[in-house]
């Protein structure tokens, strides 16, 4: 075999080896990238499933609240039970968001591994990374909402406890149970104080702080009424009754529909941001 022929054959063999190597490199890179994308997809789908479940939970609680609000007689104890569910769900949502974000961080890191091998699949990897980034931004909004919901829920719990005490106080007063009324009034003072402290929570309008201030005045004036009644002081009793009626008038004048609208307006940008980012993550 001539030297030139041997050189040609050697060159052809080298070319074949290089081509086979390139094909093998590309195939291995694509296979590895597909594995990483699949793993990231599973993590992302789990996050989406969790968020859908949480949204359904909050919508269910909201519909139950709406049912209570449409009744002619509002039961604060029933509402308290729903608020307890709301707070528990919000706390669980915060925990889930943290866990989901951790899983997305790990999935995102996996997309950058073995970069030398995945050059040919970089487009798919970058697209998946962008979806994860959108999901993480959505979770950042969800985390804020969940934490704020817990704080607002604690206010609602204290407020409804105060409202329940007020109902009990009214029944005891109607039955001339002065001793029972004084005990209830002391409990009501504690719950109202707590609600007043929590009334400046995230997204809660200033009207709620003013409302709890009026509750505090009602409690003080009701205490004067009970003391006057126990002492048989008609003049003091009449004066205290007038004050109690004025306090009750202030409390009943608050427009809770407007307050609810203001709370919704506070959370709307966060909720809209969550929905927008999650839509991009699922695109």
Secondary structure, DSSP 8 states (H G I E B T S, - for coil): --HHHHHHHHHHHHHHHHHHHHHHHHHHHHHHHHHHHHHHHHHHHHHHHHHHHHHHHHHHHHHHHHHHHTSSS--HHHHHHHHHHHHHHHHHHHHHHHHHHHHHHHHHHHTTTTTTT-GGGHHHHHHHHHHHHHHHHHHHHHHHHHHHHHHHHHHHHHHHHHHHHHHHHHHHHHTT-HHHHHHHHHHHHHHHHHHHHHTT-TT--HHHHHHHHHHHHHHHHHHHHHHHHHHT-HHHHHHHHHHHHHHHHHHHT--HHHHHHHHHHHHHHHHHHHHHHHHHHH-
